[in-house]
């Protein structure tokens, strides 16, 4: 059940996520927007859509599926209520590619460095 009350603010850091998003089909864009709305407005986000990545230094995985296509975006918290959206990609294998996780870590470090 969705509510209009905003529990979290979403921030798209630089071009990383937005470049990915612009290159997607309308169906994928719609599903990402729907999922991000859930993350922003639900008090408790189902792990089907948003899950902490163990041993990742504070990274979360935003999960989107459209048909047989699986997509992931990485995010992290800045304070208690702001979620920073980092990079995103289409998942083509069972395991999340290490280079995508490393890129998300790099983006997170860059974000907090620039914030200082």
N, C-alpha and C positions, 0 to 999 in steps of 0.2 A: 504494500500500500504506500503510495507516494504522498508526500505532503509538500506544501509550498514553503514551509519553514526551512530556512537555510541553516544547516548545522555546521557546514564547512565552506570555506572559500577555496576556489580553485584558481591557480595561477599557472599560466603557460609560460615557462621560462624560455626566453629567446625564440629561436626558430625551430628548435628540435622537434617538438611534437607537431607544431602547426604545419611544417613542411610535409611531414608524413600525412597528416590529415587531409591537406589540400589535394594530394595525389590519389585519394581513395574514391571509390564509387559512392553515389548518393546513399545507397543502402548501408554501406559500411559507416559513412559519416553519421547517418541517422542513428545507428546502433551505438556508436561511440558517444554521441550526444546524450542518448537515453541513459547509458551506463554512467556517464559523468554526472548527470542530473541525480541519479540514485545516490551516488557517492556524496554529493553535496547536500542532499535533503533528507536522507534516511538517518535516523538515530543510530541504528545498528546496520552496518553494511554486510550483506551476505558474502561469505568467502568465495562464492561462485564468481563474484565480480571484482573483489578487492581483497588481496591476501598479502600478508607479510612474507618476505622472502628470507628464510632462515640463513644466518651467517652473511648477511648482505649489508651490514652497517646502516640499517634504517630504511632500506628500500622496500617498496610495495609494488605489487603487480596488479595492474588493472586488466581484467580479462574480458575480451569481447569475442563472440563467435557469430558469424554470419554464414549460414549454411554449413558447408564443410570447412570453411576458412576460419582460422583462429588467429586472433591478433592480440598483442600485448603492448601495454604502455607501462613505463616505470614512473613511479612517483615517490615523494618523500614529504614528511611533515616539516613545516617551519612553524614552530610553536604548536599549540594544541588544536587550532582550528583551520590552519591554512595548509592545503596540500599543493605542492609544486609538482606539476606534470613535466617530466623530462622527455625522454625519447620513446618511440613506439616502433613496432615492426610487425610483419606478418610472420607467424610462427609456422615453420614447415617441418620441424622435427619434434620428437617427444620432449627432449631436453631444451631448455632455454639456452640459446647460444651464449657462451661466456663473453664474447666480444660485446654483446648487447648489454649485459650486466655491467661490464667494465665501463662502457660508455655512460651508463646511468650513474655510476659512482663518480666518474669524471665530471659529469654535469652537476651533480650534487655538490662536489667539492668546489667547483667553479662558482656556483650560486652563492654558497656561504662565504667564500673568499671575497667575492664582489660586494657582498652585503656589509662586510666589515667597514 
